[in-house]
């Protein structure tokens, strides 16, 4: 960030670049002339960038590297002799000092590093998941596949797969996981400093701080373009408020799928995906097929040659995703034989799939004809007011 200050004929220091908040400072000699309040209010609070440009004279400026700037630095100007400017670095929206030494010497200031952020990332995600106060994330099935009868069955998930946007998909899944309530002023939203979003989305793992926060902005931009979120900057600490929208990409406001009437069908993604590190072990194809498996019945049959038509990505991607799930012990595959009297061989084989481990789902109870008849009798008796035998 480059900051340029100039002094006008009234002795008032003005920033040449707008958008910086005011801050009060003192003269080094402790005096406060009558016009001091106007001059104090004109000074900006700045993040220390690679260079700071100061204009001690109206006609020219001086550029120096950040390592050469003492803290605090004095602006030598006839109108403003001895005035001090705070050039304290600001990392991740958090000022690195809380107080000033009255003797005038500056104590060592801690600096956040990319390595620190990488160590903090798991704890950041764990805390956000803890505050959600639930163990699974409800996701409308329309995110994975449009309902029967639609002209095209592929849905929003296919956009992530087709564009190889693994970061974007996992960021969206994490947003749905941590934003668990709309019962506050901002609705279905979460507000965090940009560097905290970087830790939550794990962009700090492979980049320096500046690149990590830039990656977050790019991810959120893509999610906005797909009409899955809205974002707004809040306050002077570079905080970003993210509001989730409906999963189908319509841009409609979000509602919990179980709290609308009639209820929307939805799948449940266990938080074990995050807490047990599966978000790091499963790539884009495996994560997409995990969502497909959660979208299907607990034990399901899926012909991968129809994946392009049904879900929007290739059979090869589907097979690769299934293989990764199998290799990690998260998917069981059983080969079954089915009679087909009109086929050349008279039979065929197909695969049955079932999720295991933390993603295993309970099979629905099979109702025998006797159980079904008893259920109908109880239902009929309840509607007529007559008692029935248990």
C-alpha positions as CSV (number, residue, x, y, z in Angstrom):
1,X,0.0,0.0,0.0
2,X,1.4,3.5,-0.9
3,X,0.3,6.3,1.3
4,X,1.0,9.9,0.3
5,X,0.6,12.8,2.8
6,X,0.6,16.5,1.9
7,X,0.4,19.6,4.0
8,X,-1.9,22.5,3.0
9,X,-1.4,26.2,3.7
10,X,-3.5,25.9,6.9
11,X,-1.1,23.4,8.4
12,X,-3.5,20.5,7.9
13,X,-2.1,17.1,6.7
14,X,-4.3,15.5,4.1
15,X,-3.9,12.0,2.5
16,X,-3.7,12.1,-1.3
17,X,-5.4,8.6,-1.4
18,X,-8.9,8.2,0.1
19,X,-10.4,5.4,2.1
20,X,-8.2,5.6,5.2
21,X,-9.8,6.1,8.6
22,X,-8.7,9.0,10.9
23,X,-6.5,8.6,14.0
24,X,-5.2,11.0,16.6
25,X,-1.5,11.4,17.3
26,X,0.5,13.7,19.6
27,X,3.3,16.1,19.0
28,X,6.6,14.7,20.2
29,X,7.1,17.7,22.5
30,X,3.6,17.2,24.0
31,X,2.2,20.6,22.9
32,X,-1.3,20.8,21.4
33,X,-1.8,24.0,19.4
34,X,-5.4,25.0,18.7
35,X,-5.3,23.6,15.2
36,X,-3.9,20.3,16.3
37,X,-7.3,18.5,16.3
38,X,-7.8,19.3,12.7
39,X,-4.3,18.0,11.8
40,X,-4.7,14.8,13.9
41,X,-8.0,13.9,12.3
42,X,-6.5,14.1,8.9
43,X,-3.9,11.3,9.5
44,X,-4.7,7.8,8.2
45,X,-4.4,4.5,10.0
46,X,-2.5,2.3,7.4
47,X,-1.3,-1.2,6.8
48,X,2.4,-1.2,6.3
49,X,3.0,-2.3,2.7
50,X,6.3,-2.9,0.9
51,X,6.8,0.9,0.5
52,X,5.5,4.0,2.2
53,X,5.7,7.3,0.3
54,X,5.8,10.5,2.4
55,X,5.7,14.0,1.0
56,X,7.6,16.3,3.4
57,X,7.4,19.0,0.8
58,X,4.5,19.8,-1.4
59,X,6.6,19.6,-4.6
60,X,8.2,16.2,-4.1
61,X,8.0,12.9,-2.3
62,X,10.5,10.4,-0.9
63,X,10.2,6.7,-1.3
64,X,11.9,4.4,1.1
65,X,11.7,0.7,1.9
66,X,9.7,-0.5,4.9
67,X,12.8,-1.9,6.6
68,X,14.3,1.6,6.6
69,X,11.3,3.3,8.4
70,X,11.8,3.8,12.1
71,X,8.7,3.4,14.3
72,X,7.4,5.9,14.8
73,X,8.6,8.1,12.0
74,X,8.6,11.9,12.0
75,X,7.5,14.1,9.2
76,X,9.8,17.0,8.8
77,X,7.8,19.9,7.5
78,X,7.7,23.6,8.3
79,X,4.0,23.4,9.1
80,X,4.2,20.2,11.1
81,X,7.6,19.9,12.9
82,X,7.9,17.0,15.3
83,X,4.6,15.3,14.3
84,X,4.7,11.5,14.6
85,X,3.1,9.0,12.3
86,X,2.4,5.5,13.5
87,X,3.7,3.0,10.9
88,X,3.0,-0.1,12.9
89,X,2.5,-3.1,10.6
90,X,-1.0,-4.5,10.5
91,X,-1.2,-8.3,9.7
92,X,-4.5,-10.0,8.9
93,X,-6.5,-7.1,10.2
94,X,-5.0,-7.3,13.7
95,X,-2.7,-4.5,14.9
96,X,0.5,-5.9,16.2
97,X,0.8,-3.6,19.3
98,X,-1.5,-2.7,22.0
99,X,0.3,0.1,23.8
100,X,3.2,2.4,23.4
101,X,6.2,2.7,25.7
102,X,6.0,6.1,27.5
103,X,9.8,6.4,27.2
104,X,9.5,6.7,23.4
105,X,11.2,3.4,22.6
106,X,9.2,0.8,20.7
107,X,9.2,-2.8,22.1
108,X,9.6,-5.7,19.8
109,X,6.4,-6.4,17.9
110,X,5.4,-10.0,17.1
111,X,4.6,-10.8,13.4
112,X,2.4,-13.5,12.1
113,X,4.0,-15.7,9.6
114,X,2.6,-18.1,7.0
115,X,4.0,-21.0,9.1
116,X,2.0,-19.8,12.1
117,X,-1.2,-19.6,10.0
118,X,-0.7,-23.1,8.7
119,X,-0.4,-24.4,12.3
120,X,-3.5,-22.5,13.3
121,X,-5.7,-23.7,10.4
122,X,-6.9,-27.0,12.0
123,X,-7.8,-25.3,15.2
124,X,-9.6,-22.6,13.4
125,X,-11.8,-25.1,11.5
126,X,-12.4,-27.1,14.7
127,X,-13.6,-24.0,16.6
128,X,-15.9,-22.9,13.8
129,X,-17.4,-26.4,13.6
130,X,-17.8,-26.5,17.3
131,X,-19.8,-23.3,17.3
132,X,-22.1,-24.7,14.7
133,X,-23.4,-27.1,17.5
134,X,-24.2,-30.0,15.2
135,X,-22.5,-33.1,13.8
136,X,-23.8,-33.2,10.2
137,X,-24.5,-30.6,7.5
138,X,-27.9,-30.6,5.7
139,X,-27.5,-30.0,1.9
140,X,-30.5,-30.0,-0.4
141,X,-30.3,-32.8,-3.0
142,X,-30.9,-30.3,-5.7
143,X,-27.2,-29.2,-5.3
144,X,-26.1,-32.7,-6.5
145,X,-28.9,-33.4,-9.1
146,X,-32.1,-31.7,-10.3
147,X,-35.3,-33.6,-9.5
148,X,-36.9,-36.1,-11.9
149,X,-38.9,-34.4,-14.6
150,X,-36.4,-31.6,-15.1
151,X,-35.2,-31.0,-18.7
152,X,-31.6,-31.5,-17.5
153,X,-30.6,-33.5,-14.4
154,X,-27.1,-32.1,-13.9
155,X,-26.9,-29.4,-11.2
156,X,-24.6,-27.0,-9.5
157,X,-22.1,-29.7,-8.3
158,X,-21.3,-30.5,-11.9
159,X,-20.0,-26.9,-12.4
160,X,-17.4,-27.5,-9.7
161,X,-16.3,-30.8,-11.2
162,X,-16.2,-29.6,-14.8
163,X,-14.1,-26.6,-13.8
164,X,-11.8,-28.6,-11.6
165,X,-12.7,-26.3,-8.7
166,X,-11.8,-28.4,-5.7
167,X,-11.0,-25.4,-3.5
168,X,-14.3,-23.8,-4.3
169,X,-16.4,-26.9,-3.6
170,X,-14.7,-27.6,-0.3
171,X,-15.1,-23.9,0.7
172,X,-18.8,-24.1,-0.1
173,X,-19.3,-27.3,1.9
174,X,-17.5,-25.7,4.9
175,X,-19.7,-22.6,4.7
176,X,-22.8,-24.8,4.9
177,X,-21.2,-26.6,7.8
178,X,-20.4,-23.6,10.0
179,X,-23.4,-21.4,9.2
180,X,-26.0,-23.2,11.2
181,X,-28.5,-20.6,12.2
182,X,-30.3,-17.6,10.7
183,X,-31.6,-16.3,14.0
184,X,-29.5,-13.2,14.3
185,X,-29.3,-9.8,12.7
186,X,-27.3,-10.8,9.7
187,X,-29.3,-13.9,9.0
188,X,-27.6,-17.0,7.6
189,X,-24.2,-15.4,7.7
190,X,-20.7,-15.6,9.2
191,X,-18.3,-12.6,9.6
192,X,-14.6,-13.2,10.0
193,X,-11.3,-11.4,9.2
194,X,-10.0,-12.3,5.7
195,X,-6.9,-14.1,7.2
196,X,-9.3,-16.3,9.3
197,X,-11.2,-17.2,6.2
198,X,-7.8,-18.2,4.6
199,X,-7.2,-20.5,7.5
200,X,-10.7,-21.9,7.4
201,X,-10.4,-22.6,3.6
202,X,-6.9,-23.9,4.0
203,X,-5.4,-21.5,1.5
204,X,-2.5,-20.9,3.9
205,X,-1.1,-24.4,3.3
206,X,0.6,-23.6,-0.1
207,X,0.9,-19.8,-0.1
208,X,2.3,-16.8,1.8
209,X,-0.2,-14.6,3.7
210,X,-0.8,-12.1,0.9
211,X,-1.4,-14.9,-1.7
212,X,-3.6,-16.9,0.8
213,X,-5.9,-14.0,1.3
214,X,-6.0,-13.3,-2.4
215,X,-7.0,-16.9,-3.0
216,X,-9.9,-16.5,-0.6
217,X,-11.2,-13.5,-2.5
218,X,-11.0,-15.5,-5.8
219,X,-12.9,-18.4,-4.2
220,X,-15.6,-16.2,-2.8
221,X,-15.9,-14.5,-6.2
222,X,-16.5,-17.9,-7.9
223,X,-19.1,-18.8,-5.3
224,X,-20.9,-15.5,-5.9
225,X,-20.9,-16.0,-9.6
226,X,-22.6,-19.4,-9.1
227,X,-25.2,-17.6,-6.9
228,X,-24.4,-19.7,-3.8
229,X,-23.3,-16.8,-1.5
230,X,-23.3,-13.1,-1.0
231,X,-20.4,-11.3,0.6
232,X,-19.8,-7.9,2.1
233,X,-16.9,-6.1,3.8
234,X,-17.7,-4.8,7.3
235,X,-15.8,-2.5,9.6
236,X,-12.3,-1.2,9.4
237,X,-10.6,-4.5,10.2
238,X,-11.1,-6.0,6.7
239,X,-13.7,-8.4,7.9
240,X,-15.8,-10.2,5.4
241,X,-19.4,-11.3,6.0
242,X,-20.5,-14.3,3.9
243,X,-24.2,-15.1,3.5
244,X,-25.2,-18.5,2.2
245,X,-28.0,-18.7,-0.4
246,X,-30.1,-21.7,-1.6
247,X,-28.2,-24.7,-2.8
248,X,-29.7,-24.9,-6.2
249,X,-27.9,-21.8,-7.5
250,X,-31.1,-19.9,-7.9
251,X,-29.9,-17.0,-5.8
252,X,-32.9,-17.3,-3.5
253,X,-32.4,-16.7,0.3
254,X,-31.3,-19.7,2.2
255,X,-33.7,-21.7,4.5
256,X,-33.1,-24.8,6.4
257,X,-34.5,-27.7,4.3
258,X,-36.2,-29.3,7.3
259,X,-37.9,-26.1,8.4
260,X,-39.9,-25.5,5.2
261,X,-43.3,-27.0,4.3
262,X,-43.3,-29.2,2.4
263,X,-39.9,-30.3,3.5
264,X,-37.2,-30.3,0.9
265,X,-35.2,-33.6,0.4
266,X,-31.6,-33.3,1.6
267,X,-28.5,-35.3,2.3
268,X,-26.4,-35.1,5.4
269,X,-22.6,-34.7,5.2
270,X,-21.0,-35.8,8.5
271,X,-18.6,-33.4,10.1
272,X,-16.2,-36.3,10.2
273,X,-15.3,-35.1,6.7
274,X,-13.5,-32.2,8.4
275,X,-12.7,-33.4,11.9
276,X,-11.1,-36.7,10.7
277,X,-9.2,-35.0,7.8
278,X,-11.1,-36.5,4.9
279,X,-11.2,-33.1,3.2
280,X,-7.4,-33.5,2.8
281,X,-7.4,-37.2,1.7
282,X,-10.3,-37.0,-0.8
283,X,-9.7,-35.2,-4.0
284,X,-12.4,-33.4,-6.1
285,X,-13.6,-36.6,-7.8
286,X,-13.9,-38.6,-4.6
287,X,-15.7,-35.7,-2.8
288,X,-18.1,-35.4,-5.7
289,X,-18.9,-39.1,-5.6
290,X,-19.2,-39.1,-1.8
291,X,-21.9,-36.5,-2.3
292,X,-23.6,-38.7,-5.0
293,X,-23.5,-41.7,-2.6
294,X,-25.1,-39.6,0.2
295,X,-27.7,-38.4,-2.4
296,X,-28.6,-42.0,-3.3
297,X,-30.1,-44.7,-1.1
298,X,-28.0,-46.3,1.6
299,X,-27.4,-49.3,-0.7
300,X,-27.5,-48.2,-4.3
301,X,-26.9,-49.3,-7.8
302,X,-25.2,-46.8,-10.2
303,X,-24.3,-47.4,-13.8
304,X,-21.3,-45.0,-14.3
305,X,-21.9,-44.9,-18.1
306,X,-24.9,-42.6,-17.4
307,X,-22.9,-40.2,-15.2
308,X,-22.7,-37.5,-17.9
309,X,-26.5,-37.5,-18.4
310,X,-27.5,-37.9,-14.8
311,X,-24.9,-35.9,-12.9
312,X,-22.9,-33.9,-15.4
313,X,-19.4,-35.4,-15.4
314,X,-17.6,-38.3,-17.2
315,X,-17.7,-42.0,-16.3
316,X,-13.9,-41.9,-15.9
317,X,-14.2,-39.2,-13.2
318,X,-16.9,-41.2,-11.4
319,X,-14.8,-44.4,-11.5
320,X,-11.8,-42.5,-10.2
321,X,-13.8,-41.1,-7.4
322,X,-15.3,-44.5,-6.4
323,X,-11.8,-46.0,-6.5
324,X,-10.4,-43.4,-4.1
325,X,-13.3,-44.0,-1.7
326,X,-12.8,-47.8,-1.9
327,X,-9.0,-47.4,-1.4
328,X,-9.6,-45.4,1.8
329,X,-12.1,-47.9,3.2
330,X,-15.1,-45.6,2.8
331,X,-17.1,-47.6,0.1
332,X,-18.0,-51.3,-0.2
333,X,-18.7,-52.6,-3.7
334,X,-20.6,-55.9,-4.2
335,X,-21.0,-57.6,-7.6
336,X,-24.5,-59.0,-8.1
337,X,-26.0,-61.2,-10.8
338,X,-29.4,-60.4,-12.4
339,X,-31.4,-62.6,-14.7
340,X,-32.3,-61.1,-18.0
341,X,-34.2,-63.7,-20.1
342,X,-34.1,-61.7,-23.3
343,X,-30.4,-60.9,-23.2
344,X,-27.9,-63.0,-25.3
345,X,-26.5,-64.6,-22.1
346,X,-29.7,-64.6,-20.1
347,X,-28.2,-62.7,-17.3
348,X,-26.0,-59.7,-16.4
349,X,-23.9,-58.3,-13.6
350,X,-24.1,-55.0,-11.8
351,X,-22.4,-53.3,-8.8
352,X,-24.1,-52.5,-5.5
353,X,-22.4,-49.7,-3.5
354,X,-22.6,-48.8,0.2
355,X,-20.7,-46.1,2.2
356,X,-18.8,-47.3,5.3
357,X,-16.9,-45.9,8.1
358,X,-18.0,-42.4,9.3
359,X,-20.3,-42.0,6.3
360,X,-22.2,-45.3,6.7
361,X,-25.9,-44.8,6.7
362,X,-28.6,-46.9,8.4
363,X,-30.5,-49.2,6.0
364,X,-34.3,-48.7,6.1
365,X,-36.2,-51.5,7.8
366,X,-37.7,-53.9,5.3
367,X,-41.4,-54.2,5.9
368,X,-42.9,-57.7,5.3
369,X,-46.5,-58.0,4.0
370,X,-47.7,-58.8,7.6
371,X,-46.1,-55.7,8.9
372,X,-47.6,-53.6,6.2
373,X,-51.1,-55.0,6.9
374,X,-50.7,-54.3,10.6
375,X,-49.6,-50.7,9.9
376,X,-52.6,-50.2,7.7
377,X,-54.9,-51.5,10.4
378,X,-53.4,-49.2,13.0
379,X,-53.7,-46.2,10.7
380,X,-57.3,-47.1,9.8
381,X,-58.2,-47.5,13.5
382,X,-56.6,-44.2,14.4
383,X,-58.7,-42.4,11.7
384,X,-62.0,-44.0,12.8
385,X,-61.4,-43.9,16.5
386,X,-61.6,-47.7,16.9
387,X,-59.0,-49.6,18.9
388,X,-57.0,-52.2,17.1
389,X,-55.0,-55.1,18.5
390,X,-51.3,-54.5,18.7
